Amino acid sequence: MRNFFLGLGVLAILANVAILVMIMAALDRRGQKTNMLLARIYTFKYLSAYKDVTRKENGKPGPLYDLWIFTIILAVVAALAGFLCP
């Protein structure tokens, strides 16, 4: 059971990175420059910029924003469950 939860946590982190790349691509399409090499440093800057841009366009945050939040929560919960399982 421990390996299942830890594997789920790793998959959630990989999905989170992929979603961040998609957020950066969406910002690039909208004319905001992003830097792939510094993505992990500017993660929250890009996330809030994506949220603001999509909120101005549609009136609510884009789907990638919610998916990014979901994968972070899933990774934390899966990691905790993996470490606490006997």
C-alpha positions as CSV (number, residue, x, y, z in Angstrom):
1,M,0.0,0.0,0.0
2,R,2.9,2.3,0.8
3,N,4.3,2.0,-2.7
4,F,0.9,2.8,-4.3
5,F,0.6,6.0,-2.4
6,L,4.2,7.1,-3.0
7,G,3.8,6.2,-6.7
8,L,0.6,8.3,-6.8
9,G,2.5,11.2,-5.2
10,V,5.2,11.0,-7.8
11,L,2.7,10.9,-10.6
12,A,0.9,13.9,-9.2
13,I,4.2,15.8,-9.1
14,L,5.0,14.9,-12.7
15,A,1.5,16.0,-13.7
16,N,2.0,19.2,-11.8
17,V,5.2,20.0,-13.7
18,A,3.4,19.3,-17.0
19,I,0.6,21.6,-16.0
20,L,3.1,24.3,-15.2
21,V,4.6,24.0,-18.6
22,M,1.1,24.3,-20.2
23,I,0.5,27.4,-18.0
24,M,3.7,28.9,-19.3
25,A,2.8,28.2,-22.9
26,A,-0.6,29.8,-22.3
27,L,1.1,32.9,-20.9
28,D,3.5,33.0,-23.9
29,R,0.6,32.8,-26.3
30,R,-0.9,35.8,-24.5
31,G,2.3,37.9,-24.9
32,Q,3.8,37.4,-21.4
33,K,7.4,36.2,-21.4
34,T,8.3,33.1,-19.3
35,N,11.6,31.5,-18.6
36,M,11.7,27.7,-18.7
37,L,15.0,27.6,-16.8
38,L,13.6,29.6,-13.9
39,A,10.2,28.0,-13.9
40,R,10.5,26.5,-10.4
41,I,11.6,29.8,-8.9
42,Y,8.8,31.8,-10.6
43,T,6.0,29.1,-10.2
44,F,3.7,31.3,-8.1
45,K,4.4,34.3,-10.3
46,Y,3.3,32.4,-13.4
47,L,0.4,30.8,-11.6
48,S,-1.0,34.2,-10.4
49,A,-0.4,35.8,-13.8
50,Y,-2.3,32.9,-15.5
51,K,-5.1,33.3,-13.0
52,D,-5.3,37.1,-13.5
53,V,-5.2,36.8,-17.3
54,T,-7.9,34.1,-17.5
55,R,-10.0,35.9,-15.0
56,K,-10.0,39.0,-17.2
57,E,-10.9,37.0,-20.3
58,N,-13.6,34.7,-18.9
59,G,-14.5,36.1,-15.5
60,K,-13.0,33.0,-13.6
61,P,-9.6,31.3,-13.4
62,G,-8.7,29.0,-16.2
63,P,-8.9,25.2,-15.9
64,L,-5.2,24.7,-15.6
65,Y,-5.2,26.8,-12.4
66,D,-7.6,24.4,-10.7
67,L,-5.8,21.4,-12.0
68,W,-2.5,22.7,-10.7
69,I,-4.0,23.2,-7.2
70,F,-5.6,19.7,-7.3
71,T,-2.3,18.0,-8.2
72,I,-0.4,19.7,-5.4
73,I,-3.0,18.7,-2.9
74,L,-3.0,15.2,-4.3
75,A,0.7,14.9,-4.1
76,V,0.8,16.1,-0.4
77,V,-2.0,13.8,0.6
78,A,-0.5,10.8,-1.2
79,A,2.9,11.4,0.2
80,L,1.6,11.7,3.8
81,A,-0.5,8.5,3.3
82,G,2.5,6.7,1.9
83,F,4.7,7.7,4.8
84,L,2.1,6.9,7.5
85,C,1.0,3.5,6.1
86,P,2.7,0.6,7.8
